[in-house]
């Protein structure tokens, strides 16, 4: 390792620990590398690398999917999904908590953002679970854990970023993430069925919920149709992910404004503002990550790591185990978007060199990092759920530990059985 690269890595870690925003930490570290290496001719190239990092057609899907999710949330369309999940799962042991996780699974096909799920569903389900007999901490833990399904099942922003960073088919990644996302949801529901015996549960339906499954399904059918349009269009080869994102915005717009009349045109301005703000923040990090990846490529870090993995000769299972341990630690301190931008371009080729399919590796990486959203000390989903439940962070952490364990157990199964990730992509020809 060169002195300049060592300085670059140390400076980057120091700036992150000191609290500097991630994007500026990346850019400052790149400038530091150029200064220490003395290659000042690289400095004028840096803006070009940043621009090239975000001048990628597939990244247009990010603001579009965010906008579709915002329209669904603000237009009250999530309420219809809640009603259907309630009618379908109210009979399962655990009652309203099972309905909450089922809704998280259905809603994940719309938002693709964990905090978006907590904001949209937490205010509905946390009070309902408390009224039914669950403690506020357990209710918040259910929503926080269920929210990590959102960034797993497509449309998922981490999947788009991973595909862009590694040049892996995003359509293939969307297909690969469906079954593992359902496995996560099933594991959480199984734990809730077991744990609910500790509480004296009385079923309380969300206000306004329909009495029958048929009525709930008919009310929710247009809303739950969007994920099928997105994934079906991509798998059938009719649409690219970006075109599917545009179709999702149009679909949400027509439903919310024309069909249900739940939104007025003047309400679109703040919705657009929220989507633009979040997209801008995300794309700044993507651009800075491109500059950082440029430095690592200049130092041939990817090739060196691939050679190291080959030399270690751990095989696919050993390499996947090491990667999972690394991701679990990373997820505790670094958000998934940053981790994917930093490490996916380096680790995905190394995993491929060990015989791991890039689609399978990507799904495992994304799920693992998403578990970090409910793992202290970062645990941003815990903070968001606690603000709604007002149960105390320590109590919420204790209630979340079994959910963390069950999600890790599901991750182990997904890691050990590549067919769970690869069945749908192979069926669709990816």
N, C-alpha and C positions, 0 to 999 in steps of 0.2 A: 504494500500500500504506500502510495506516495505521500510526502509530507503535506502537499496541498489537499489531497483527498481526506487525510486524517483531520486536518484543520477544518475542512468543510463539514465533516460529520460532527465533530465536537461543537463547532459553532452553532450548527443547526439544533442540536439537542439542548444546548445552553439557552438559546433564544426561546425555544418552546417552553422550557422549564420556567424561564423568567416571565412568561405570560405574554410574549409578543404574539400577535395574530399569526396563524399558520402560514398564510400566503406571504406575509412580509418576512417571516423567519426563513422561508425557502429562498426568497429573492436575495435577502441579505447574505445568506450562506453562499449562494452562487457568486455574488460579487466578491465575497471573501476568498473563495477558491481562485477566482481570476487574479486577485491581488497577490495572493501568496505564490501562485504558480508563475506570476510575472507575464502571463499571456494576455496582455491588454488588448490585443487584436480581437479577442473573443467578446469584449464588452459590447461593441456595436451589433454583434450578432444576437445578443441576448433578447432584445425586444422582438426580433423576428421569430425566435424559438417560442416565446410566450404567445405571440399571435398565432403561429402555426398550431400550437397546442389546443387553441379553442376554435380554430378555423376548420372544424370537422363537422360535416353535415349531420352526423348522427346525434351530435350534442344539441341540435335544435329540438330534439325530442324532450329534453329536460324541462325547459320552460312550458312546453305544451302539455306534458303530463301533469306538471304542477298546477297549471291553469285549470285543466279538466277536474283535478281533485278539489281545487278551491271552489269551483262552480257547484260541484256535487255537494260539498260540505255546506256552503253558504245557502244553497238553494233548498236545503232540507231533504235532499234525496236520500241521505244516509238513514233518515228516519224510516223509510220504506224497507231498507235492508234489515234494520233492527226488527221491524215487525215480522218479516218473513223468518228470520232466524229464531225469533221467539216462538212462533207457531210451530217451527220444525223441531226445536230442541228443548222445549220447556219440560218434556216428559223425562229427559235424561237425568240421572242422579246428579245432583249438584245444582239443578234448576237454573236460576238466572245467571250464575257464573258460567255455566256451559253455553248459555245463549250469548254471553259476552264474547267468549272465545270464538264461537261460530261466526258471530258478526265480524270479528277482527279478520277472520279468514275471507269472508265475502267482501269486506271493505278493502282488503289489501289489493284486490283487483282494480281499485279505483285510485287510491292515493299514492301508494309506493313509498310513503314516508312515515316513520314510526311516530314522530311527534304529531303529525297530522291525524293519525288514528287516535292518539290519546286525547287530543283536543276535541275531536268530533264525537268520540264514543265515551270518553271518561265521564263527561257531565251527565250522560244518560244512564250509564250502568253503575257507576260507583254509588250514587245515592240509592239506586234500586237494590243493589246487593246488600247495602247496609240495612235497608228496611226489611229485607228478607231474612236477616239474621247473621250475615257475615260481619266480621270486624272491618272497620275502615281500612286497616292495614292490608288485610287479605284481599279486600275488594280492589284496592289500588294495585296490589301485586298481580292480580289477574289481568288487569288492563295493561299494566306495564309489560308483562310477559307476552300477552297477546299481540302487543304492538310490534314486536320484532318480526312477526309474520309478514307485516306490511312491506318492509324492504326486501323480502325474500320472494314472495309470489309476484309475478309480473302484473302491471308495469312497475319495475323497481328502479329507482335512481342509481343505487349502487351497481346494479347489473349493467346499466348503460355506461357508467363510468369505467367499470372493469373492462367491458368490451372495447371501449374507446382506447383505454390504456394498453391493452394487450393485443389488439387487432383480432380478437375472437368474435365470432358471429354473435351479435346481440339477439337475433332471432333464435339461434341455438341455445343461448343462455336463458332466454325467456322460457323455452320449452323445458330446459334442464331443471329449472327451479320449481316447477309446479308440484311435482310429487314430493320432493323434500320439504316444501312449505306445508303441504298437507300432513306429512309425518310430524312436523313440529306441532301443528295444531292438535293432532290426535294424541300426542304425548301429553300436552298440557291438559286436554280434556280428561284423559285417563287419571292424571294426578288429582284434578278437581273432584272427580267422582269418588276417589278414595278419601281425600282430605275433608270433603263436605260432611262426613260423619261426625266430625268434631263440633259442628255447629248445629243448632236447632233451626233448621231451615224451613221457612214457609214460603211457598212460591208467590211472588208478587210480580205480575206482568208489568212491563213498561207502560206508562200511561198511553192510552189510545191503541194498544196492541189489538189486532184482530183475533176473533175467537177461533177461527179455523185455519188450517194449513192452506187450503185452497184460496181463501181470501187473501191471506198473507202473501202467497206466491204471486197471485195476480197483481196485487198492488206493487210488489217489488220487481216484477219481471222486467220492466223497462230499465230499472236501475242496475240490476244484476246482469243485464245483457251486455253492458259495456266491456267487462273483462273478456267475454267470449268473442266480441267483435275484434278486440285488440289482438288477442292470442290467436284466434281462428284465422284472421286475415293474414297474420305473419306466417303461421304454419302452412297455410294454403298457398303461400307465395303471391297472394293478391296485393299485399302492402308491405313496404319496408317498415321498420320500427318508427321512423320519423313520420311517415304517412299515417301510420296507425295512431300516433300521438295527435296529429292534426284531426283525424277522424274522431278521436275521443273528445276533443274540445268541441267540435261541431255537434256531436251527439249530446254532450252534457248541456250545451247552450240551448239546443232545441227542446230538450226535456224540461229544463229549469224555467225557460222563459216562454216558450211557445205552448208546450203541452200542459205542464202543471201550473204555469204562471206563478211560480214560487219566487222568482226574481224579477226585478224591474231593471231596465237598461241603465238607469242612473246608479244602480248598485254595482255595476261591473267595474267602475273606476277603482274603488278600493281593492277589489279582487285582483284586478290587473296589477295594481301597485304592489300587493303582497307577492304575487308570482314573480314580477320583475326584480324585486328586491332580493328574494331568496335565490333566484337564478343567477343574478349578478354576483352575489357572494360566492356561490358555488363555482361559477366559471372563473372567477379570479383565482381561486385555489387550483382549479384545473390548469390554467395558464402558467401559474407559478410552478406547479408540479411538472409541467413539460420542460421548463428551464432546468429544474433539478434533475429530471431524468436525462436531459442532455449532458449534464456534467458527469453523471454516472456512466452514461454511454461513452463519453469521451475517455473515461478511465477504464473502459471495458469491464465494469463491475459485473454486468450480467454474464458475460462469458466466463469470468473467473469463478463466479458462484456456480454456474452450470458444471464447470470442470471439477469444482470441489465436491459437488453432489455425486458426480460420476465416480470420483476417486473414493468417496466414502462407501459406495456400493451398498446402500441401505435397502435398495429395492423400493417399489411403490409404497408398501405398507409403512416401512420405517421413515421414508421421506414425508409421507402424509402425517405420521405421528409427530414428527419434529415441527412440521408446518402448523399443525393444530396447536401445539404448545406455544409456539411463537405468537400465533394469532390471539390466543386466549390472553396472553400477557399484554399484547398491543391493545386489545379491545378494552382493557381496564384503564388505559391512560390516553388513548388516541381515538378520535371519532372514526367511524368506518370510511367516510369519504376520503379523509386524509391518508388513512392507512392504505387504502386501495391505490390511490395516486402514487404514494411513495414506494410501495413494496410489490404491487402486482406486476409492473413491467420487469422487475428483477426476478421475482420468485416463480412466476408462471413458466418462463423458459427453463428454469432449473427443475421444476416439477415435471415438465414435459421430457426433459433429459432423463429423468428417473422412471419414465414410463407411465406417468399419470395424465389422463386425458385433460386438456385445458378446460373443457366445459365442467367436468366433475370437480376439478381443482377450484374453479371460480365459484361454484355453488358452495363448496365447503368453506372457502375463505369468507364469502359474504355472510353465511349463517353464523360462522364463528365470531366475526367482528360485530354482527348484530347482537349477539349475546352480550357483548361488552356494553350495550346500551342499558342493560339492567344490572351490570356488575359494578360495584364500588371500586375505586373512588370516583370514576367519571360518571357512569350511570345516569346519563341525561334523561332517560325515560323515567327513572325513579323520581327525579326532581319534579318532572312535569306532572306525574301522577300524584305525588304528594301535595302539590299545590291545589289540586282538586279535592283530594280526600281530607287534607288537614289532619293527618294521622300521626305526624312526627316521623322524621326520616329514619331514625334508629328502628322504630317499630316496623316500618316498611321494608327496610333491609332484611330484618329477621324473617318477615313473611315471604320475602322474595328468594331466600336461599334455596328452598326446595324447588322453586321454579327454575332457578339457574341450574340446579343439579339435573332436573328432568330434561331441560333443553340440551345440556351437554351430553346426556345419555342418548338423546335423539341424534345429536351431531355425530356421535361415535358410530351409530348404526348407518347414518348416511355416508360417512367416510369409508366405512368398511364394505359397503354394498354399492359400488359404482353404478350398477344397473338402475338404482333409484333415480339417479341424475341423468343417465344416458338413454333410458328406454324411449322417452318421447322424442328427443332430438334425432335418434336413429330412425324412429318410425316416420318422422317428418323429412328425413333425408339430409340432416345437418351432419 
